Amino acid sequence: MAQYSVRSGDNPSKIAAAFGMTLDQFQNANPNLVEWGTGKWKVLFPGQLVNVDDAGAAGPIEAPAENAPQNFVAPPPWMQIAIMEVGVQEWAQGDNPRILEYLQSCGIGGNLLHDETAWCAAFVNWCVQRAGFKAQHSARVSDWWSWGRPVVPTYGAICILQPLTVDQAGSGHIGFLHAEDDTNVWLLSGNSHNQVRIAPYPRAKLIPNAPFRWPF
């Protein structure tokens, strides 16, 4: 076995084919890339090392900087922060102070400072800001449409959705890309059924132009 450094735009099928492997062989060589019990492939991130067949590989291959958002040997720092927040949820009585922190990171106060206020964008803002990067400082999803720069689907990219239903009062949904399949993107997001969780959302609801964004 050799190791290959993932490039922006790579996916398991593409890498397996490039090294003369079947998808099953690639999975067997990288069991950690498939979520246990679900069969879903995790989204690869540039700079991640994966195991490939020795044939045609002479050691790690660096991802070209012009094509990749950033090379990380671990998930993006804002994603590591977001993962630690999984399980935070609205309280039946009173307000969860952690959710109020998310909202306050966007300057929200007064009568809107309650955990019932839509907070998916505030959660993204808080995570990006806490990781030391410039955030959008807005709790409105629509304000994130042109934020940062567009990237290919990349683990940890900010993913923006249109309103899920025609009568939805909010302006859509936003979260961090965790995985994807043929019909869904799996987001780690806030205010998803009133909590921070990983859940599927239909690909058909991705905003039409550049739905995946990167902080820099």
Backbone as a printed PyTorch tensor [residue, N CA C, xyz], in Angstrom:
tensor([[[  0.8340,  -1.1930,   0.0000],
         [  0.0000,   0.0000,   0.0000],
         [  0.8760,   1.2520,   0.0000]],

        [[  0.3680,   2.2770,  -0.6620],
         [  1.0010,   3.5930,  -0.6480],
         [ -0.0470,   4.5890,  -0.1850]],

        [[  0.3420,   5.8450,  -0.0500],
         [ -0.5980,   6.8720,   0.3650],
         [ -0.7070,   7.9510,  -0.6990]],

        [[ -1.9160,   8.4490,  -0.8390],
         [ -2.2100,   9.5070,  -1.8010],
         [ -2.7980,  10.6880,  -1.0540]],

        [[ -2.3480,  11.8970,  -1.3880],
         [ -2.8560,  13.1200,  -0.7690],
         [ -4.0220,  13.6410,  -1.5910]],

        [[ -5.1840,  13.6740,  -0.9880],
         [ -6.4130,  14.0400,  -1.6830],
         [ -6.3100,  15.4450,  -2.2690]],

        [[ -6.8070,  15.5830,  -3.5070],
         [ -6.8570,  16.8710,  -4.1800],
         [ -8.2840,  17.3860,  -4.2060]],

        [[ -8.4290,  18.6910,  -4.3360],
         [ -9.7570,  19.2850,  -4.4230],
         [-10.5170,  18.6640,  -5.5900]],

        [[-11.7580,  18.2300,  -5.3510],
         [-12.5850,  17.6200,  -6.3880],
         [-12.5060,  16.1100,  -6.4260]],

        [[-11.5950,  15.5030,  -5.6490],
         [-11.4980,  14.0470,  -5.6130],
         [-12.7170,  13.4350,  -4.9290]],

        [[-13.0130,  12.2080,  -5.3010],
         [-14.0130,  11.4160,  -4.5890],
         [-13.5220,   9.9700,  -4.5960]],

        [[-14.1020,   9.1030,  -3.7690],
         [-13.5950,   7.7250,  -3.6870],
         [-13.5560,   6.9980,  -5.0270]],

        [[-14.5850,   7.1290,  -5.8370],
         [-14.6070,   6.4320,  -7.1250],
         [-13.4860,   6.9120,  -8.0340]],

        [[-13.2640,   8.2060,  -8.0420],
         [-12.2270,   8.7950,  -8.8950],
         [-10.8420,   8.3210,  -8.4740]],

        [[-10.5880,   8.3010,  -7.1770],
         [ -9.2720,   7.8730,  -6.6810],
         [ -9.0660,   6.3880,  -6.9550]],

        [[-10.0910,   5.5790,  -6.6730],
         [ -9.9750,   4.1340,  -6.9020],
         [ -9.6410,   3.8490,  -8.3640]],

        [[-10.3450,   4.4840,  -9.2780],
         [-10.1070,   4.2530, -10.7070],
         [ -8.7010,   4.6750, -11.1110]],

        [[ -8.2100,   5.7750, -10.5330],
         [ -6.8900,   6.2820, -10.8940],
         [ -5.7810,   5.3120, -10.5060]],

        [[ -6.0360,   4.4850,  -9.4860],
         [ -5.0170,   3.5510,  -9.0220],
         [ -5.3750,   2.1090,  -9.3450]],

        [[ -6.3030,   1.9180, -10.2870],
         [ -6.6400,   0.5770, -10.7420],
         [ -7.3020,  -0.2790,  -9.6910]],

        [[ -8.0560,   0.3500,  -8.7880],
         [ -8.7320,  -0.3690,  -7.7190],
         [-10.2380,  -0.3330,  -7.9370]],

        [[-10.9350,  -1.3460,  -7.4640],
         [-12.3910,  -1.2710,  -7.4270],
         [-12.7780,  -0.4330,  -6.2130]],

        [[-14.0180,   0.0180,  -6.1880],
         [-14.4610,   0.8220,  -5.0500],
         [-14.4270,  -0.0070,  -3.7690]],

        [[-14.7600,  -1.3000,  -3.8610],
         [-14.7050,  -2.1760,  -2.6860],
         [-13.2790,  -2.3100,  -2.1700]],

        [[-12.3160,  -2.4360,  -3.0860],
         [-10.9150,  -2.5410,  -2.6790],
         [-10.4580,  -1.2530,  -1.9850]],

        [[-10.8880,  -0.1240,  -2.5320],
         [-10.5180,   1.1550,  -1.9280],
         [-11.1360,   1.2900,  -0.5360]],

        [[-12.3820,   0.8450,  -0.3960],
         [-13.0460,   0.9000,   0.9060],
         [-12.3550,  -0.0090,   1.9140]],

        [[-11.9780,  -1.2060,   1.4750],
         [-11.2930,  -2.1360,   2.3780],
         [ -9.9600,  -1.5680,   2.8480]],

        [[ -9.3150,  -0.7880,   1.9810],
         [ -8.0330,  -0.1830,   2.3450],
         [ -8.2140,   1.0500,   3.2230]],

        [[ -9.4410,   1.5990,   3.2410],
         [ -9.7170,   2.8230,   3.9990],
         [-11.0530,   2.7040,   4.7300]],

        [[-11.1800,   1.7500,   5.6500],
         [-12.4810,   1.5250,   6.3010],
         [-12.9950,   2.7380,   7.0700]],

        [[-12.1120,   3.6370,   7.4620],
         [-12.5310,   4.8110,   8.2330],
         [-13.2450,   5.8510,   7.3720]],

        [[-13.2430,   5.6710,   6.0590],
         [-13.8940,   6.6450,   5.1780],
         [-15.3890,   6.4050,   5.0220]],

        [[-15.8730,   5.2960,   5.5370],
         [-17.3060,   4.9960,   5.4540],
         [-17.8800,   5.0100,   6.8660]],

        [[-18.9760,   5.7420,   7.0560],
         [-19.5850,   5.8360,   8.3750],
         [-20.1510,   4.4900,   8.7870]],

        [[-19.7630,   4.0440,   9.9620],
         [-20.1700,   2.7350,  10.4410],
         [-21.6910,   2.6550,  10.5470]],

        [[-22.2390,   1.5660,  10.0120],
         [-23.6680,   1.3040,  10.1370],
         [-24.5450,   1.9960,   9.1160]],

        [[-23.9750,   2.8990,   8.3190],
         [-24.7930,   3.6360,   7.3500],
         [-24.3830,   3.3530,   5.9110]],

        [[-23.1170,   3.0250,   5.6970],
         [-22.6260,   2.8070,   4.3400],
         [-22.3640,   4.0910,   3.5890]],

        [[-22.5220,   5.2620,   4.2330],
         [-22.3030,   6.5390,   3.5640],
         [-20.8070,   6.8740,   3.5330]],

        [[-20.3300,   7.2880,   2.3750],
         [-18.9460,   7.7530,   2.2650],
         [-18.8280,   9.1390,   2.8770]],

        [[-17.7980,   9.3420,   3.6720],
         [-17.5180,  10.6700,   4.1890],
         [-16.9340,  11.5300,   3.0680]],

        [[-17.1210,  12.8330,   3.1680],
         [-16.5650,  13.7510,   2.1860],
         [-15.0720,  13.9170,   2.4730]],

        [[-14.2580,  13.7560,   1.4530],
         [-12.8160,  13.8960,   1.6030],
         [-12.4380,  15.3730,   1.6500]],

        [[-11.3440,  15.6780,   2.3390],
         [-10.8710,  17.0540,   2.3570],
         [ -9.4560,  17.1200,   1.7970]],

        [[ -9.1180,  18.2010,   1.0710],
         [ -7.7880,  18.3140,   0.4550],
         [ -6.6710,  18.1720,   1.4840]],

        [[ -5.6490,  17.4070,   1.1060],
         [ -4.5250,  17.1660,   2.0010],
         [ -4.6720,  15.9190,   2.8400]],

        [[ -5.8620,  15.3290,   2.8670],
         [ -6.0900,  14.0930,   3.6160],
         [ -5.3500,  12.9410,   2.9290]],

        [[ -4.6920,  12.0810,   3.7100],
         [ -3.9680,  10.9480,   3.1540],
         [ -4.8590,   9.7100,   3.1640]],

        [[ -4.9430,   9.0300,   2.0260],
         [ -5.7200,   7.7980,   1.9190],
         [ -4.8160,   6.6980,   1.3780]],

        [[ -5.1660,   5.4590,   1.6750],
         [ -4.3880,   4.3130,   1.2180],
         [ -4.8110,   3.9100,  -0.1910]],

        [[ -3.8150,   3.6660,  -1.0420],
         [ -4.0800,   3.2450,  -2.4160],
         [ -3.1420,   2.0940,  -2.7750]],

        [[ -3.4230,   1.4420,  -3.8900],
         [ -2.5850,   0.3530,  -4.3580],
         [ -1.2010,   0.8700,  -4.7090]],

        [[ -0.1600,   0.0640,  -4.4290],
         [  1.2130,   0.4710,  -4.7110],
         [  1.4380,   0.8040,  -6.1890]],

        [[  0.7380,   0.1310,  -7.0730],
         [  0.9580,   0.3150,  -8.5090],
         [  0.6470,   1.7490,  -8.9070]],

        [[  1.6170,   2.4170,  -9.4660],
         [  1.4200,   3.7750,  -9.9630],
         [  1.5190,   4.8400,  -8.9100]],

        [[  1.8250,   4.4600,  -7.6720],
         [  1.9620,   5.4540,  -6.6050],
         [  3.3550,   5.3970,  -6.0220]],

        [[  3.9790,   6.5470,  -5.9010],
         [  5.3490,   6.6160,  -5.3830],
         [  5.3900,   7.4330,  -4.1060]],

        [[  4.3740,   7.2930,  -3.2730],
         [  4.3310,   8.0380,  -2.0230],
         [  3.2930,   9.1440,  -2.0920]],

        [[  3.1950,   9.9520,  -1.0410],
         [  2.1890,  11.0050,  -1.0020],
         [  2.3330,  11.9720,  -2.1700]],

        [[  1.2030,  12.3740,  -2.7440],
         [  1.1900,  13.3310,  -3.8340],
         [  0.5340,  14.6000,  -3.3210]],

        [[  1.2220,  15.7040,  -3.3890],
         [  0.7100,  16.9400,  -2.8160],
         [ -0.4300,  17.4990,  -3.6630]],

        [[ -1.4320,  18.0250,  -3.0030],
         [ -2.5300,  18.6740,  -3.7050],
         [ -2.0930,  20.0580,  -4.1580]],

        [[ -2.3330,  20.4330,  -5.4140],
         [ -1.9140,  21.7460,  -5.8950],
         [ -2.6580,  22.8610,  -5.1710]],

        [[ -1.9200,  23.8350,  -4.6710],
         [ -2.5090,  24.8830,  -3.8440],
         [ -3.5610,  25.6850,  -4.5940]],

        [[ -3.3940,  25.8400,  -5.9270],
         [ -4.3470,  26.6610,  -6.6540],
         [ -5.7170,  26.0000,  -6.7800]],

        [[ -5.8020,  24.6960,  -6.5800],
         [ -7.0710,  23.9900,  -6.7290],
         [ -7.7290,  23.6800,  -5.3970]],

        [[ -6.9920,  23.7100,  -4.3180],
         [ -7.5210,  23.3070,  -3.0190],
         [ -7.7700,  24.5250,  -2.1440]],

        [[ -8.8510,  24.5140,  -1.3460],
         [ -9.0900,  25.6250,  -0.4340],
         [ -7.9320,  25.8090,   0.5390]],

        [[ -7.4370,  24.7160,   1.0850],
         [ -6.3490,  24.7430,   2.0660],
         [ -6.0110,  23.3090,   2.3920]],

        [[ -4.7470,  23.0080,   2.5750],
         [ -4.3530,  21.6620,   2.9690],
         [ -4.4050,  21.5380,   4.4860]],

        [[ -5.1750,  20.5870,   4.9890],
         [ -5.2570,  20.3260,   6.4080],
         [ -4.9100,  18.8640,   6.6460]],

        [[ -4.1320,  18.5780,   7.6820],
         [ -3.8760,  17.1920,   8.0500],
         [ -4.9710,  16.6950,   8.9710]],

        [[ -5.9160,  17.5600,   9.3120],
         [ -7.0830,  17.2140,  10.1270],
         [ -8.2460,  18.0030,   9.5630]],

        [[ -9.4730,  17.6870,   9.9530],
         [-10.6040,  18.4800,   9.4820],
         [-10.3920,  19.9650,   9.7520]],

        [[-10.9780,  20.8430,   8.9460],
         [-10.8450,  22.2890,   9.1720],
         [-11.1790,  22.6390,  10.6210]],

        [[-10.4860,  23.6120,  11.1910],
         [-10.6680,  23.9040,  12.6220],
         [-12.0840,  24.2650,  13.0110]],

        [[-12.8110,  24.9620,  12.1370],
         [-14.2010,  25.2950,  12.4730],
         [-15.0750,  24.0520,  12.5210]],

        [[-14.7050,  23.0310,  11.7230],
         [-15.4740,  21.7820,  11.7290],
         [-15.2180,  21.0220,  13.0340]],

        [[-14.0020,  21.0630,  13.5130],
         [-13.7010,  20.4000,  14.7800],
         [-14.4870,  21.0410,  15.9200]],

        [[-14.6210,  22.3660,  15.8620],
         [-15.4110,  23.0700,  16.8760],
         [-16.8840,  22.6880,  16.7580]],

        [[-17.3990,  22.6600,  15.5220],
         [-18.8150,  22.3380,  15.3070],
         [-19.1550,  20.9440,  15.8060]],

        [[-18.2670,  19.9890,  15.5730],
         [-18.5200,  18.6050,  15.9980],
         [-18.7040,  18.5270,  17.5100]],

        [[-17.9590,  19.3300,  18.2410],
         [-18.0670,  19.3240,  19.7020],
         [-19.3910,  19.9000,  20.1990]],

        [[-20.1160,  20.5840,  19.3050],
         [-21.3920,  21.1890,  19.7000],
         [-22.5920,  20.2840,  19.4280]],

        [[-22.3670,  19.1440,  18.7680],
         [-23.4790,  18.2420,  18.4530],
         [-24.2320,  17.8790,  19.7350]],

        [[-25.5420,  18.0220,  19.6920],
         [-26.3700,  17.7220,  20.8660],
         [-26.9020,  18.9600,  21.5560]],

        [[-26.2900,  20.1310,  21.2980],
         [-26.8320,  21.3760,  21.8580],
         [-28.2360,  21.5740,  21.2930]],

        [[-29.1930,  21.8640,  22.1450],
         [-30.5740,  21.9850,  21.6870],
         [-31.3350,  23.0520,  22.4540]],

        [[-32.4460,  23.4800,  21.8800],
         [-33.2960,  24.4540,  22.5450],
         [-33.9020,  23.8420,  23.8090]],

        [[-34.1120,  24.6870,  24.8000],
         [-34.7100,  24.2280,  26.0540],
         [-36.2230,  24.4410,  26.0220]],

        [[-36.9510,  23.5180,  26.6330],
         [-38.4040,  23.6530,  26.7080],
         [-38.7960,  24.8340,  27.5930]],

        [[-38.0110,  25.0680,  28.6360],
         [-38.2390,  26.1840,  29.5450],
         [-37.0020,  27.0730,  29.5440]],

        [[-37.1900,  28.3530,  29.3050],
         [-36.0610,  29.2600,  29.2870],
         [-35.2520,  29.1220,  28.0010]],

        [[-34.0660,  29.7130,  27.9970],
         [-33.2170,  29.7220,  26.8150],
         [-31.8870,  29.0450,  27.1000]],

        [[-31.4410,  28.2140,  26.1620],
         [-30.1380,  27.5760,  26.2880],
         [-29.0600,  28.6490,  26.1050]],

        [[-28.2300,  28.9020,  27.1220],
         [-27.2310,  29.9700,  27.0170],
         [-26.2170,  29.7520,  25.8890]],

        [[-25.9860,  28.5030,  25.4940],
         [-25.0490,  28.2500,  24.4050],
         [-25.6110,  28.7840,  23.0900]],

        [[-26.9080,  28.5710,  22.8560],
         [-27.5360,  29.0870,  21.6390],
         [-27.5550,  30.6090,  21.6590]],

        [[-27.7250,  31.1890,  22.8330],
         [-27.6550,  32.6490,  22.9330],
         [-26.2660,  33.1490,  22.5420]],

        [[-25.2210,  32.3790,  22.8710],
         [-23.8620,  32.7380,  22.4370],
         [-23.7710,  32.7780,  20.9220]],

        [[-24.3620,  31.7630,  20.2610],
         [-24.3440,  31.7460,  18.7980],
         [-24.9740,  33.0330,  18.2620]],

        [[-26.1470,  33.3770,  18.7770],
         [-26.8630,  34.5560,  18.3060],
         [-26.0960,  35.8360,  18.6080]],

        [[-25.5020,  35.9160,  19.7790],
         [-24.7560,  37.1170,  20.1610],
         [-23.5220,  37.3240,  19.2930]],

        [[-22.9910,  36.2400,  18.7190],
         [-21.8280,  36.3930,  17.8350],
         [-22.1860,  37.1770,  16.5850]],

        [[-23.4940,  37.2660,  16.2870],
         [-23.9750,  38.0420,  15.1470],
         [-24.5400,  39.3950,  15.5760]],

        [[-24.3650,  39.7440,  16.8450],
         [-24.8420,  41.0240,  17.3390],
         [-26.3100,  41.0430,  17.6960]],

        [[-26.9220,  39.8830,  17.8210],
         [-28.3460,  39.8260,  18.1430],
         [-28.5530,  39.9770,  19.6430]],

        [[-29.4950,  40.8130,  20.0060],
         [-29.8180,  41.0330,  21.4150],
         [-31.2710,  41.4400,  21.5530]],

        [[-31.6060,  41.9820,  22.7050],
         [-32.9600,  42.4720,  22.9310],
         [-34.0130,  41.3900,  22.8420]],

        [[-35.1390,  41.7120,  22.2160],
         [-36.2700,  40.7920,  22.1470],
         [-36.0010,  39.5680,  21.2850]],

        [[-34.9740,  39.6360,  20.4210],
         [-34.6690,  38.4980,  19.5480],
         [-33.7130,  37.4980,  20.2020]],

        [[-33.1850,  37.8490,  21.3560],
         [-32.2050,  36.9700,  21.9930],
         [-32.9080,  35.8560,  22.7640]],

        [[-33.4170,  34.8900,  22.0270],
         [-34.0700,  33.7120,  22.5800],
         [-33.6890,  32.5200,  21.7210]],

        [[-33.6950,  31.3210,  22.3030],
         [-33.2730,  30.1630,  21.5050],
         [-34.3180,  29.7270,  20.4730]],

        [[-35.4960,  30.3800,  20.4550],
         [-36.4700,  30.1090,  19.3940],
         [-36.1620,  30.9130,  18.1210]],

        [[-35.3320,  31.9510,  18.2440],
         [-34.9290,  32.7260,  17.0650],
         [-34.1150,  31.8210,  16.1430]],

        [[-34.3860,  31.8940,  14.8260],
         [-33.6550,  31.0540,  13.8660],
         [-32.1510,  31.2410,  14.0620]],

        [[-31.4260,  30.1290,  14.2690],
         [-30.0230,  30.2640,  14.6550],
         [-29.0450,  29.4040,  13.8580]],

        [[-29.4750,  28.8520,  12.7030],
         [-28.5440,  28.0210,  11.9310],
         [-27.3630,  28.8380,  11.4200]],

        [[-27.6090,  30.0580,  10.8970],
         [-26.5120,  30.8950,  10.4040],
         [-25.6660,  31.4230,  11.5630]],

        [[-26.3120,  31.6840,  12.6810],
         [-25.5650,  32.1420,  13.8510],
         [-24.6030,  31.0570,  14.3400]],

        [[-25.0320,  29.7990,  14.2470],
         [-24.1540,  28.6870,  14.6350],
         [-22.9310,  28.6330,  13.7340]],

        [[-23.1300,  28.7510,  12.4190],
         [-21.9980,  28.7600,  11.4860],
         [-21.0780,  29.9350,  11.8020]],

        [[-21.6730,  31.0980,  12.0190],
         [-20.8870,  32.2950,  12.3290],
         [-20.0290,  32.0880,  13.5640]],

        [[-20.6360,  31.5400,  14.6110],
         [-19.9360,  31.3280,  15.8950],
         [-18.7710,  30.3620,  15.7150]],

        [[-18.9730,  29.2660,  14.9710],
         [-17.9160,  28.2730,  14.7740],
         [-16.7480,  28.8450,  13.9710]],

        [[-17.0610,  29.5430,  12.8740],
         [-16.0120,  30.1200,  12.0330],
         [-15.2350,  31.1840,  12.8190]],

        [[-15.9640,  32.0130,  13.5220],
         [-15.3480,  33.0810,  14.3070],
         [-14.4950,  32.5110,  15.4330]],

        [[-15.0060,  31.4960,  16.1010],
         [-14.2740,  30.8850,  17.2150],
         [-12.9990,  30.1930,  16.7310]],

        [[-12.9830,  29.7480,  15.4680],
         [-11.8020,  29.1140,  14.8960],
         [-10.7560,  30.1430,  14.4780]],

        [[-11.0870,  31.4240,  14.5910],
         [-10.1200,  32.4690,  14.2900],
         [-10.2020,  33.0160,  12.8800]],

        [[-11.3210,  32.7510,  12.1800],
         [-11.4750,  33.2310,  10.8120],
         [-12.5700,  34.2920,  10.7600]],

        [[-12.5180,  35.1290,   9.7320],
         [-13.5030,  36.1880,   9.5830],
         [-14.8250,  35.5970,   9.1350]],

        [[-15.8670,  35.8230,   9.9130],
         [-17.1900,  35.3030,   9.5980],
         [-18.0420,  36.4090,   8.9700]],

        [[-19.2810,  36.0830,   8.6570],
         [-20.1670,  37.0470,   8.0010],
         [-20.8530,  37.9650,   8.9870]],

        [[-20.8770,  37.5720,  10.2570],
         [-21.4950,  38.3730,  11.3180],
         [-22.9780,  38.6150,  11.0190]],

        [[-23.6450,  37.5760,  10.5090],
         [-25.0770,  37.6990,  10.2150],
         [-25.7800,  36.3840,  10.5220]],

        [[-26.9990,  36.4930,  11.0370],
         [-27.8260,  35.3160,  11.3170],
         [-28.8200,  35.0730,  10.1910]],

        [[-28.7070,  35.8300,   9.0900],
         [-29.5660,  35.6270,   7.9230],
         [-28.8350,  34.7540,   6.9040]],

        [[-29.4450,  33.6370,   6.5150],
         [-28.8080,  32.7310,   5.5570],
         [-28.4970,  33.4400,   4.2470]],

        [[-29.3940,  34.2740,   3.7850],
         [-29.2090,  34.9410,   2.4940],
         [-27.9720,  35.8330,   2.4790]],

        [[-27.5320,  36.3000,   3.6350],
         [-26.3380,  37.1440,   3.6850],
         [-25.0530,  36.3470,   3.4470]],

        [[-25.1380,  35.0110,   3.4860],
         [-23.9680,  34.1670,   3.3060],
         [-23.7890,  33.7120,   1.8520]],

        [[-24.7300,  34.0540,   0.9840],
         [-24.6870,  33.5520,  -0.3880],
         [-23.4020,  33.9480,  -1.1150]],

        [[-22.8860,  35.1370,  -0.8450],
         [-21.6780,  35.6080,  -1.5340],
         [-20.4740,  35.7040,  -0.6010]],

        [[-20.6040,  35.1420,   0.5740],
         [-19.5210,  35.2100,   1.5640],
         [-18.3800,  34.2750,   1.1970]],

        [[-17.1550,  34.6390,   1.5480],
         [-16.0070,  33.7740,   1.3000],
         [-15.7830,  33.5900,  -0.1840]],

        [[-15.4340,  32.3650,  -0.5530],
         [-15.2600,  32.0700,  -1.9730],
         [-15.8230,  30.6890,  -2.2790]],

        [[-16.2640,  30.4850,  -3.5290],
         [-16.8500,  29.1940,  -3.8850],
         [-15.7960,  28.1060,  -4.0040]],

        [[-16.1530,  26.8800,  -3.5950],
         [-15.2620,  25.7290,  -3.7220],
         [-16.0860,  24.5280,  -4.1700]],

        [[-15.3900,  23.4880,  -4.6130],
         [-16.0650,  22.2290,  -4.9060],
         [-16.5250,  21.6270,  -3.5740]],

        [[-17.4290,  20.6420,  -3.5780],
         [-17.8400,  20.0190,  -2.3180],
         [-16.6270,  19.5080,  -1.5450]],

        [[-16.4020,  20.0770,  -0.3850],
         [-15.2160,  19.8090,   0.4230],
         [-15.6480,  19.6260,   1.8680]],

        [[-15.0820,  18.6530,   2.5390],
         [-15.4500,  18.4130,   3.9360],
         [-15.2570,  19.6900,   4.7540]],

        [[-16.3190,  20.1210,   5.4240],
         [-16.2520,  21.3200,   6.2420],
         [-16.6510,  22.5870,   5.5270]],

        [[-16.8980,  22.5220,   4.2140],
         [-17.3310,  23.7190,   3.4870],
         [-18.6930,  24.1710,   4.0090]],

        [[-18.8990,  25.4840,   4.0130],
         [-20.2070,  26.0110,   4.3770],
         [-21.1520,  25.7280,   3.2130]],

        [[-22.2700,  25.1140,   3.5030],
         [-23.2330,  24.6770,   2.4810],
         [-24.5420,  25.4300,   2.6830]],

        [[-25.0540,  26.0260,   1.6070],
         [-26.2200,  26.8950,   1.7120],
         [-27.3920,  26.3060,   0.9370]],

        [[-28.5510,  26.2500,   1.5880],
         [-29.7710,  25.6980,   1.0080],
         [-30.8250,  26.7830,   0.8560]],

        [[-31.6690,  26.6280,  -0.1600],
         [-32.8360,  27.4740,  -0.3090],
         [-33.8710,  27.0620,   0.7360]],

        [[-34.9230,  27.8720,   0.9240],
         [-35.9920,  27.4550,   1.8400],
         [-36.4970,  26.0610,   1.4820]],

        [[-36.7060,  25.2280,   2.4770],
         [-37.0810,  23.8380,   2.2470],
         [-38.5330,  23.6930,   1.8180]],

        [[-39.3770,  24.6620,   2.1940],
         [-40.7790,  24.6210,   1.7790],
         [-41.1830,  26.0220,   1.3240]],

        [[-42.1960,  26.1080,   0.4660],
         [-42.5790,  27.4010,  -0.1060],
         [-43.1270,  28.3590,   0.9440]],

        [[-43.6680,  27.8280,   2.0330],
         [-44.2470,  28.7000,   3.0490],
         [-43.3150,  28.8920,   4.2420]],

        [[-42.0490,  28.4920,   4.0740],
         [-41.1080,  28.6150,   5.1900],
         [-40.8230,  30.0870,   5.4720]],

        [[-40.9040,  30.4580,   6.7190],
         [-40.7230,  31.8630,   7.0760],
         [-39.2690,  32.3000,   6.9610]],

        [[-38.3380,  31.3770,   7.2140],
         [-36.9230,  31.7300,   7.1760],
         [-36.3950,  31.8360,   5.7620]],

        [[-35.1020,  32.1070,   5.6440],
         [-34.4820,  32.3290,   4.3380],
         [-33.6400,  31.1410,   3.8960]],

        [[-33.9650,  29.9550,   4.3590],
         [-33.2190,  28.7720,   3.9690],
         [-32.4990,  28.1480,   5.1420]],

        [[-31.4760,  27.3760,   4.8280],
         [-30.7210,  26.6950,   5.8800],
         [-29.2450,  26.7060,   5.5040]],

        [[-28.3860,  26.6080,   6.5040],
         [-26.9490,  26.6550,   6.2790],
         [-26.2590,  25.7630,   7.3010]],

        [[-25.1910,  25.1120,   6.8810],
         [-24.4320,  24.2570,   7.7830],
         [-23.1110,  23.8780,   7.1510]],

        [[-22.4250,  22.9280,   7.7680],
         [-21.1230,  22.4630,   7.2920],
         [-21.2770,  21.1090,   6.6050]],

        [[-20.6700,  20.9620,   5.4240],
         [-20.7720,  19.7120,   4.6790],
         [-20.0160,  18.6010,   5.3940]],

        [[-20.7340,  17.5120,   5.6780],
         [-20.1500,  16.3760,   6.3850],
         [-20.0360,  15.1530,   5.4830]],

        [[-21.0400,  14.9200,   4.6450],
         [-21.0420,  13.7700,   3.7440],
         [-22.0460,  14.0580,   2.6330]],

        [[-22.0430,  13.2150,   1.6070],
         [-23.0230,  13.3810,   0.5400],
         [-23.3280,  12.0380,  -0.1070]],

        [[-24.5160,  11.9250,  -0.6820],
         [-24.8700,  10.7560,  -1.4740],
         [-25.5610,  11.2510,  -2.7380]],

        [[-26.1920,  10.3700,  -3.4850],
         [-26.7670,  10.7580,  -4.7770],
         [-27.8720,  11.7950,  -4.6460]],

        [[-28.6060,  11.7580,  -3.5510],
         [-29.7730,  12.6320,  -3.4330],
         [-29.6790,  13.6640,  -2.3200]],

        [[-28.7300,  13.4890,  -1.3910],
         [-28.6640,  14.3700,  -0.2240],
         [-27.2590,  14.8940,   0.0300]],

        [[-27.2190,  16.0450,   0.6840],
         [-26.0030,  16.4860,   1.3450],
         [-26.2580,  16.3200,   2.8390]],

        [[-25.2680,  15.8150,   3.5400],
         [-25.3950,  15.6100,   4.9800],
         [-24.6670,  16.7610,   5.6720]],

        [[-25.4290,  17.5470,   6.4040],
         [-24.8750,  18.7430,   7.0240],
         [-24.7700,  18.6000,   8.5330]],

        [[-23.6920,  19.1340,   9.0670],
         [-23.5840,  19.3410,  10.5000],
         [-24.0340,  20.7830,  10.6970]],

        [[-25.2150,  20.9520,  11.2670],
         [-25.7920,  22.2950,  11.3210],
         [-26.5540,  22.5300,  12.6050]],

        [[-26.7620,  23.7960,  12.8900],
         [-27.5560,  24.1970,  14.0350],
         [-28.9990,  24.4430,  13.6360]],

        [[-29.8880,  24.4840,  14.6240],
         [-31.3140,  24.6910,  14.3970],
         [-31.8790,  23.6610,  13.4260]],

        [[-31.3440,  22.4610,  13.4680],
         [-31.8600,  21.3440,  12.6820],
         [-32.7430,  20.5290,  13.6210]],

        [[-34.0550,  20.6640,  13.4640],
         [-34.9990,  20.1120,  14.4490],
         [-34.6360,  20.6190,  15.8410]],

        [[-34.3260,  21.9100,  15.8990],
         [-34.0730,  22.6300,  17.1580],
         [-32.8030,  22.1960,  17.8800]],

        [[-31.8520,  21.6380,  17.1510],
         [-30.6210,  21.2110,  17.7950],
         [-29.4500,  21.2370,  16.8190]],

        [[-28.2480,  21.0100,  17.3310],
         [-27.0710,  20.8090,  16.4840],
         [-26.9730,  19.3180,  16.2180]],

        [[-26.9940,  18.9410,  14.9580],
         [-26.9490,  17.5290,  14.6160],
         [-26.4410,  17.3600,  13.1800]],

        [[-26.1730,  16.1090,  12.7970],
         [-25.8250,  15.7580,  11.4260],
         [-27.0580,  15.1330,  10.7980]],

        [[-27.5270,  15.7010,   9.6830],
         [-28.7720,  15.2330,   9.0710],
         [-28.7210,  15.4660,   7.5620]],

        [[-29.5280,  14.6750,   6.7990],
         [-29.5530,  14.8270,   5.3410],
         [-30.5050,  15.9350,   4.8970]],

        [[-30.1100,  16.6190,   3.8190],
         [-30.9510,  17.6220,   3.1800],
         [-30.8970,  17.3830,   1.6740]],

        [[-32.0070,  17.5650,   0.9630],
         [-32.0450,  17.2450,  -0.4670],
         [-31.1180,  18.1310,  -1.2850]],

        [[-30.3560,  17.4970,  -2.1750],
         [-29.4560,  18.2460,  -3.0540],
         [-30.2350,  19.2420,  -3.9160]],

        [[-31.4940,  18.9270,  -4.1970],
         [-32.3180,  19.8080,  -5.0290],
         [-32.5160,  21.1760,  -4.3910]],

        [[-32.2610,  21.2840,  -3.0810],
         [-32.4510,  22.5490,  -2.3860],
         [-31.1700,  23.3740,  -2.2660]],

        [[-30.0700,  22.8990,  -2.8270],
         [-28.8530,  23.7150,  -2.8470],
         [-29.1200,  24.9970,  -3.6310]],

        [[-28.5960,  26.1210,  -3.1670],
         [-28.7790,  27.3480,  -3.9400],
         [-28.1490,  27.1540,  -5.3180]],

        [[-28.6690,  27.8040,  -6.3490],
         [-28.2520,  27.4970,  -7.7180],
         [-26.8220,  27.8620,  -8.0680]],

        [[-26.2560,  28.8560,  -7.4260],
         [-24.9130,  29.3050,  -7.7700],
         [-23.9790,  29.1820,  -6.5750]],

        [[-22.9330,  28.3600,  -6.7190],
         [-21.8850,  28.2360,  -5.7110],
         [-22.4250,  27.9860,  -4.3140]],

        [[-23.0660,  26.8370,  -4.0850],
         [-23.6380,  26.5730,  -2.7540],
         [-22.6100,  26.2270,  -1.6930]],

        [[-21.3740,  25.9030,  -2.1020],
         [-20.3280,  25.5360,  -1.1380],
         [-19.3210,  26.6880,  -1.0330]],

        [[-19.1180,  27.1800,   0.1860],
         [-18.2860,  28.3690,   0.3940],
         [-17.1590,  28.0780,   1.3670]],

        [[-16.0590,  28.8140,   1.2220],
         [-14.8680,  28.6390,   2.0650],
         [-14.4760,  29.9920,   2.6430]],

        [[-14.0000,  30.0210,   3.8950],
         [-13.7440,  31.3140,   4.5490],
         [-12.6770,  32.1750,   3.9060]],

        [[-11.7590,  31.5680,   3.1290],
         [-10.6350,  32.3730,   2.6160],
         [-10.1290,  31.7890,   1.3100]]])
